């Protein structure tokens, strides 16, 4: 079985040099060893990413203390270890200077900001941060796409990709660790990036990944059932999002009023707030219609969704987002208002949209159209929550004259409480349901599929439901069940180029699998833009 390599950690080419004595004066509770004359050029949590001249931060993990890897860090050229008291005892044998802090994880953001010169008082690009259950990635890519239309040198950090002034790198985490994030910002500043769109997960906030950062504008998309493997219940998950809308995290906020939790975000925010609403999809259409900015759907077609954005002051624009779905128009409206709040002129954006005829943005794996001009329409999507399934299925239904087939699986070792709702939503929104595998991780994939099939049959006993494993077989079978005018929504894999099977990242592309299945069935399909990262023998 083949394992894909992890994307590189990005750092500035000419990082600042910081004296270890200054770091100790600012952060240390205790120092062990001689710090005199020692300078560091970076900071990292992982020995695999460590470069000579950097400090290694050793944190207590679930099963092991990071300090157990201090000797490996020393062998790779680390100049110091930053850890807690327990870690200091473990790392003592390395002979490296040791900076002791009470909680290395909690101080990592501020440490990284100081090391890389990316503190809120330092000159930085404009920072746009977006949080929410669904839509974070889409809004981030829309922000970056519009910035490019405005000829702004831009950056992006999303679940899918990192962009730095035109360079594209595949992402590791939705939001990188604080040390990686500050290094990335330093690199973006070095490359004269003017504005950066950042996807901010709840985990990023609770796990200190965006510490030391103050966003110029923070956006909120929605909140729905997800991540209850990380949070005890929906209330705890909701509370995890709120710190982004405090003065310590952001200067201004833009809140979508389309979800039931939105009014509570507005009420709890400690920063100036502007609201956006899309009445046609909102939990409370009246509240959405009373927002500062309102998104109205003009037309839905396979090429995208046409919408009008209207402000209370009478300003209005009509344009198209190049993805199907009213929720995508809502995401675009949110992105436009965030840029407006960040200081980009309304007339400048209107002129760019009129010149180009639409918003120019590439949203990897977001209801991505894979098929040709004839035959079934095949969409590959990253959605993996009940709410995402509901919205995307409805969007596909509105542009499909024939039947809609839903193909999906569920993550192993992740929030199992949402599986029934995923299956229910999938079967209720489709004419044919095909259940397959996704990332089984260390769970039994047969058991995951059985749970999904049982949930779907419970919701719709009369539904046409099929089960295939592995996904390579599932997509071939699905193509064989539909014809011209029908549609397939393959939800889950989206842009990803691997499957996680027992801890191994196995190369894989749902987009290429779908393309090949169409061709094998005699339907046209576009030329491949993706590698062929899976075993043809499966």
C-alpha positions in Angstrom: 0.0 0.0 0.0 1.4 3.4 -1.0 1.6 6.4 1.4 1.4 9.9 0.1 4.0 12.3 1.5 2.8 15.2 3.7 2.9 18.7 2.2 5.9 20.8 3.4 5.7 23.3 6.2 6.2 26.7 4.7 8.7 29.2 6.2 10.1 32.6 5.2 13.2 32.4 3.1 14.9 34.9 5.3 13.5 34.4 8.8 14.3 36.8 11.7 17.1 35.8 14.0 16.0 36.0 17.7 18.2 35.8 20.8 17.3 32.9 23.0 18.0 35.1 26.1 15.2 37.5 24.8 12.8 34.7 24.4 13.5 33.5 27.9 13.1 37.0 29.4 9.7 37.2 27.8 8.2 33.7 28.2 10.3 31.5 30.5 9.3 30.4 34.0 12.6 28.7 34.4 15.8 28.2 32.3 18.1 25.2 32.2 21.4 25.4 30.4 23.5 28.2 28.9 21.5 30.5 26.6 24.3 33.0 25.9 24.9 33.7 22.3 22.3 31.2 21.1 20.0 32.5 18.3 17.0 30.8 16.7 15.5 31.2 13.3 12.2 29.4 13.8 10.0 27.2 16.0 8.3 23.9 15.4 6.3 21.1 17.1 7.5 18.3 14.9 11.0 16.9 14.5 10.0 15.9 10.9 9.7 19.6 10.0 12.6 20.9 12.1 15.4 22.8 10.4 18.8 23.5 11.9 18.7 26.7 14.0 15.2 26.3 15.2 13.7 25.6 18.6 11.8 22.4 19.3 8.5 22.8 21.3 7.7 19.6 23.2 4.1 19.2 24.3 2.4 16.4 26.3 0.4 14.3 23.9 -2.4 11.8 24.5 0.0 8.9 24.9 3.5 10.3 24.9 5.4 13.5 25.8 6.9 15.3 22.8 10.1 15.7 24.9 10.8 12.0 24.1 11.7 13.2 20.6 14.1 15.9 21.9 17.2 13.9 21.0 16.0 13.5 17.4 15.4 17.3 17.4 19.0 17.9 18.7 20.4 15.5 16.0 18.6 17.6 13.3 20.1 20.9 14.6 17.7 22.2 17.1 19.2 25.0 19.2 16.8 24.7 22.2 13.9 22.9 23.7 10.8 24.7 24.9 8.6 22.5 27.1 7.0 22.1 30.5 8.7 20.9 33.7 8.0 17.2 33.0 9.4 17.6 29.5 12.5 19.4 30.8 13.4 16.4 32.8 13.0 14.1 29.8 14.9 16.4 27.5 17.8 17.1 29.9 20.0 14.4 28.3 20.2 16.3 25.0 22.4 19.0 26.5 20.4 21.6 24.7 19.3 24.8 26.6 15.7 24.3 27.9 13.1 27.0 28.3 10.4 25.9 30.7 6.9 27.3 30.4 3.7 26.2 32.2 1.7 25.2 29.1 3.7 25.0 25.9 0.5 24.6 23.8 -1.1 27.7 25.3 1.9 29.9 24.7 2.8 28.5 21.3 0.9 31.2 19.3 2.5 34.1 21.2 5.9 32.4 21.0 5.6 31.9 17.3 4.4 35.5 16.7 7.4 36.8 18.6 9.8 34.5 16.8 8.5 35.3 13.3 7.7 39.0 13.9 4.0 38.5 13.2 2.5 40.0 16.4 -0.7 42.1 15.9 1.4 45.2 16.2 3.7 44.2 13.4 3.0 45.1 9.8 1.0 42.3 8.3 -1.3 41.6 5.4 -5.0 42.2 5.9 -6.4 39.0 7.5 -9.9 37.6 6.7 -10.9 34.7 8.9 -14.0 32.5 8.3 -15.6 30.0 10.7 -18.8 27.9 10.7 -19.7 24.3 10.2 -20.2 24.4 6.4 -19.0 27.0 3.9 -15.6 28.0 5.5 -13.6 26.6 2.6 -15.9 28.0 0.0 -15.9 31.5 1.5 -12.1 31.4 1.9 -11.7 30.5 -1.8 -14.2 33.1 -2.9 -12.4 35.8 -0.9 -9.2 34.8 -2.6 -10.8 34.6 -6.0 -12.3 38.1 -5.7 -9.0 39.5 -4.4 -7.3 38.1 -7.5 -10.0 39.8 -9.7 -9.1 43.0 -8.0 -5.4 42.5 -8.9 -4.5 42.1 -5.2 -1.5 39.9 -4.3 -3.3 37.4 -2.1 -2.8 34.5 0.2 -5.1 31.6 1.3 -5.1 29.0 4.1 -8.0 26.5 3.7 -8.8 22.9 4.3 -7.9 22.3 0.6 -4.9 24.4 -0.1 -2.4 27.1 0.9 -1.8 29.9 -1.6 1.1 32.4 -1.4 1.2 35.0 -4.2 0.3 32.4 -6.8 2.1 29.4 -5.4 -0.3 26.5 -4.4 0.5 23.9 -1.7 -1.8 21.2 -0.5 -3.0 21.6 3.1 -2.3 19.4 6.1 -4.9 20.7 8.5 -8.0 23.0 8.1 -6.1 25.5 10.2 -2.3 24.9 10.6 -0.6 24.7 14.0 0.3 28.1 15.4 4.0 27.7 14.7 3.2 26.8 11.0 0.6 29.5 10.7 2.9 32.3 11.9 5.7 31.0 9.6 3.2 31.1 6.7 2.2 34.7 7.5 5.9 35.7 7.6 6.4 34.1 4.2 3.4 35.8 2.8 4.6 39.2 4.1 8.0 38.4 2.6 6.3 37.9 -0.8 4.4 41.2 -0.6 1.0 39.5 0.0 -1.6 42.3 0.6 -4.5 40.2 2.0 -5.0 36.6 3.3 -8.2 34.5 3.5 -8.0 32.0 6.4 -10.3 29.1 7.2 -10.7 29.0 11.0 -12.1 25.8 12.5 -13.5 25.4 16.0 -10.6 23.1 16.8 -8.2 25.9 15.7 -9.7 28.1 18.4 -9.8 25.6 21.2 -6.4 24.1 20.4 -4.6 27.5 20.2 -3.8 27.3 16.5 -4.7 31.0 15.8 -3.3 32.4 19.0 -1.3 35.5 18.5 -3.4 36.5 15.5 -6.0 39.3 15.3 -8.1 39.1 12.1 -9.1 42.3 10.4 -12.5 40.8 9.5 -14.0 37.6 10.9 -16.9 35.8 9.1 -19.5 33.3 10.4 -21.3 31.0 7.9 -23.6 28.7 10.0 -23.6 26.0 12.6 -25.1 22.5 12.3 -24.5 19.0 13.6 -20.8 18.1 13.3 -17.6 17.5 15.4 -19.3 15.9 18.4 -16.3 13.6 18.6 -14.4 16.7 19.8 -17.2 18.5 21.7 -19.6 17.2 24.3 -22.7 18.6 22.6 -23.8 21.3 20.2 -23.7 24.0 22.9 -20.0 23.3 23.6 -19.3 23.3 19.8 -21.2 26.6 19.5 -19.2 28.2 22.4 -16.0 27.1 20.7 -16.7 29.4 17.8 -17.5 32.5 19.7 -13.9 33.6 20.7 -13.3 34.5 17.1 -15.7 37.4 17.5 -13.9 39.1 20.5 -11.4 42.0 20.3 -8.6 39.6 21.2 -9.3 37.7 17.9 -10.8 40.1 15.4 -11.5 43.8 14.7 -14.8 43.5 12.8 -17.3 40.7 12.1 -19.7 39.7 9.3 -22.4 37.2 10.4 -24.6 35.2 8.1 -28.1 35.1 9.6 -29.1 32.0 7.7 -28.7 29.5 10.6 -30.6 29.1 13.9 -27.4 29.9 15.9 -26.6 33.2 14.0 -28.6 35.6 16.3 -26.7 34.3 19.3 -23.4 35.0 17.6 -24.5 38.5 16.9 -25.6 38.9 20.5 -22.4 37.5 22.0 -20.0 39.3 19.7 -17.7 41.9 21.3 -16.7 43.6 18.1 -18.6 45.7 15.5 -20.9 43.4 13.5 -22.5 43.6 10.0 -25.1 40.9 9.0 -25.9 39.1 5.7 -29.0 37.1 5.0 -30.3 34.7 2.3 -34.1 34.4 3.0 -34.7 31.6 0.6 -32.5 29.2 2.6 -32.5 30.8 6.1 -33.8 29.0 9.2 -35.7 32.3 9.9 -36.5 34.0 6.6 -37.8 37.1 8.2 -34.6 37.6 10.2 -32.5 37.0 7.1 -34.6 39.6 5.1 -33.9 42.2 7.8 -30.1 41.8 7.6 -27.8 44.7 6.6 -27.2 42.9 3.3 -29.6 40.5 1.6 -28.8 37.9 -1.0 -31.6 37.1 -3.5 -31.4 34.2 -5.9 -31.9 35.2 -9.5 -31.2 32.0 -11.4 -29.8 28.5 -10.9 -28.1 26.7 -13.7 -25.3 24.1 -14.1 -22.7 26.8 -14.8 -23.4 28.5 -11.5 -25.9 30.5 -9.4 -26.9 34.1 -10.3 -27.7 36.3 -7.3 -28.3 39.9 -6.3 -26.7 41.4 -3.2 -28.6 44.5 -1.8 -27.6 46.7 1.1 -29.8 48.8 3.3 -28.3 51.9 1.8 -29.7 50.9 -1.6 -26.4 49.6 -3.1 -27.0 46.5 -5.3 -25.0 44.2 -7.6 -25.9 41.2 -9.6 -23.4 38.5 -10.5 -22.8 34.8 -10.7 -20.9 32.4 -8.4 -19.5 29.5 -10.6 -21.0 26.7 -8.4 -24.5 25.4 -8.1 -26.5 26.0 -5.0 -28.3 28.9 -3.2 -26.0 28.3 -0.3 -23.0 29.1 -2.6 -24.7 32.4 -3.4 -24.9 33.0 0.3 -21.2 32.2 0.7 -20.4 34.7 -2.1 -22.5 37.4 -0.5 -20.7 36.9 2.8 -17.3 37.1 1.1 -18.2 40.3 -0.7 -19.3 42.0 2.5 -16.2 40.8 4.3 -14.1 42.4 1.7 -16.1 45.6 1.9 -15.6 45.6 5.7 -11.9 45.1 5.1 -11.7 48.3 3.1 -12.1 47.2 -0.5 -14.3 49.6 -2.4 -17.7 48.6 -3.5 -17.4 50.2 -7.0 -14.1 48.4 -7.5 -15.7 45.0 -6.9 -18.8 45.8 -9.0 -16.5 46.9 -11.9 -14.5 43.6 -11.7 -17.7 41.4 -11.7 -19.1 43.3 -14.6 -15.8 43.1 -16.6 -15.6 39.3 -16.0 -19.3 38.5 -16.1 -19.1 36.6 -12.8 -17.0 35.9 -9.7 -13.8 34.2 -10.8 -13.0 31.6 -8.2 -12.0 28.0 -8.2 -13.5 26.0 -5.3 -11.7 22.7 -5.2 -14.1 19.8 -4.6 -17.1 21.9 -4.0 -19.9 20.5 -6.1 -17.3 20.1 -8.8 -18.7 19.2 -12.2 -16.8 16.2 -13.6 -18.9 15.1 -16.6 -19.3 16.1 -20.3 -22.0 17.7 -22.3 -24.1 14.6 -22.6 -24.8 11.7 -20.2 -25.3 11.9 -16.5 -24.1 15.0 -14.6 -21.6 13.9 -12.0 -20.6 16.2 -9.1 -17.9 15.5 -6.6 -18.3 17.3 -3.3 -16.4 17.6 0.0 -19.6 17.9 2.1 -19.7 15.5 5.0 -22.5 16.7 7.3 -26.3 16.3 7.2 -26.7 20.1 6.6 -24.2 20.0 3.7 -26.0 17.0 2.2 -29.4 18.6 2.4 -28.3 21.9 0.8 -26.2 20.3 -2.0 -28.7 17.7 -2.9 -31.4 20.4 -3.2 -29.0 22.4 -5.4 -28.4 19.4 -7.7 -32.1 18.6 -7.8 -33.0 22.1 -9.0 -30.7 21.8 -12.0 -31.4 18.1 -12.9 -34.3 17.2 -15.2 -34.0 13.5 -14.3 -33.2 11.4 -11.3 -30.6 12.2 -8.6 -28.3 9.5 -7.3 -26.5 10.1 -4.0 -23.1 8.3 -3.4 -21.4 8.7 0.0 -19.6 7.1 2.9 -18.8 8.2 6.4 -15.5 9.0 8.2 -14.2 6.4 10.6 -13.0 7.4 14.1 -15.0 10.7 13.8 -18.3 11.9 15.0 -20.5 8.8 14.7 -23.5 10.6 16.2 -24.2 12.3 12.8 -24.2 9.1 10.7 -27.9 8.4 11.0 -28.8 12.0 10.0 -26.3 11.8 7.1 -28.1 8.6 5.9 -31.5 10.1 6.5 -30.8 13.3 4.6 -29.1 11.4 1.8 -31.9 9.0 1.2 -34.7 11.6 1.6 -33.0 13.9 -1.0 -32.2 11.4 -3.7 -34.0 8.9 -5.9 -31.2 6.3 -5.6 -28.8 5.9 -2.7 -25.4 4.2 -3.0 -23.4 3.7 0.2 -19.7 3.1 0.0 -16.5 3.7 2.0 -14.8 7.0 2.8 -11.9 7.3 5.3 -12.3 4.2 7.5 -9.2 5.0 9.5 -9.1 2.3 12.2 -12.8 1.5 12.1 -14.3 -1.5 10.3 -15.6 -0.2 7.0 -18.2 -2.9 6.8 -19.6 -1.8 10.2 -19.7 1.9 9.0 -21.6 1.0 5.8 -24.0 -1.2 7.7 -24.9 1.7 10.1 -25.5 4.0 7.1 -27.6 1.5 5.2 -29.7 0.7 8.3 -30.2 4.4 8.9 -31.3 5.0 5.3 -33.7 2.1 5.4 -35.2 3.3 8.7 -35.8 6.7 7.2 -37.2 5.4 3.9 -38.0 1.7 3.9 -39.2 1.8 0.2 -36.1 3.6 -1.1 -33.7 2.1 -3.7 -30.5 1.6 -1.7 -27.3 -0.1 -2.8 -24.0 -0.9 -1.0 -20.7 -1.3 -2.7 -17.1 -1.5 -1.5 -14.6 -0.2 -2.3 -15.5 3.2 -3.9 -13.8 2.2 -7.2 -16.6 -0.3 -7.6 -19.3 2.0 -6.2 -18.8 4.8 -8.8 -18.8 2.3 -11.7 -22.1 0.8 -10.4 -23.6 4.2 -9.9 -22.8 5.3 -13.4 -24.5 2.2 -14.6 -27.8 3.0 -12.8 -28.3 6.5 -14.4 -28.5 8.0 -17.9 -28.7 11.2 -19.9 -30.4 13.9 -17.8 -29.8 12.2 -14.5 -27.2 13.3 -11.9 -24.8 11.7 -9.4 -23.7 13.6 -6.3 -20.6 11.9 -4.8 -20.3 13.5 -1.4 -17.3 13.3 1.0 -14.0 13.0 -1.0 -14.1 16.4 -2.8 -10.6 17.6 -3.6 -8.8 15.1 -1.4 -6.1 13.0 -3.1 -6.0 10.1 -0.5 -8.0 7.8 1.7 -7.0 7.2 5.3 -7.0 3.4 5.7 -5.6 2.2 9.1 -3.4 5.3 9.4 -2.0 5.1 5.9 -2.8 7.8 3.4 -3.6 5.7 0.3 -3.4 7.7 -3.0 -6.9 8.2 -4.4 -8.9 10.6 -6.6 -12.7 10.5 -6.7 -12.6 13.0 -9.5 -10.4 10.7 -11.7 -12.4 7.6 -10.7 -15.7 9.4 -11.8 -14.1 10.5 -15.1 -12.9 7.0 -15.9 -16.2 5.4 -15.0 -18.0 7.8 -17.3 -15.6 7.0 -20.2 -15.9 3.2 -19.5 -19.7 3.6 -19.8 -19.4 5.3 -23.1 -20.1 8.9 -21.9 -17.9 11.9 -22.7 -15.7 13.3 -19.9 -13.2 16.2 -19.8 -9.5 15.6 -20.0 -8.0 14.7 -16.6 -6.6 17.6 -14.6 -5.7 15.2 -11.8 -3.1 12.6 -11.2 -4.0 8.9 -11.3 -3.2 8.3 -7.6 -4.8 4.9 -7.0 -4.2 1.2 -7.8 -5.9 0.1 -11.0 -6.0 -3.4 -9.7 -8.6 -2.6 -7.0 
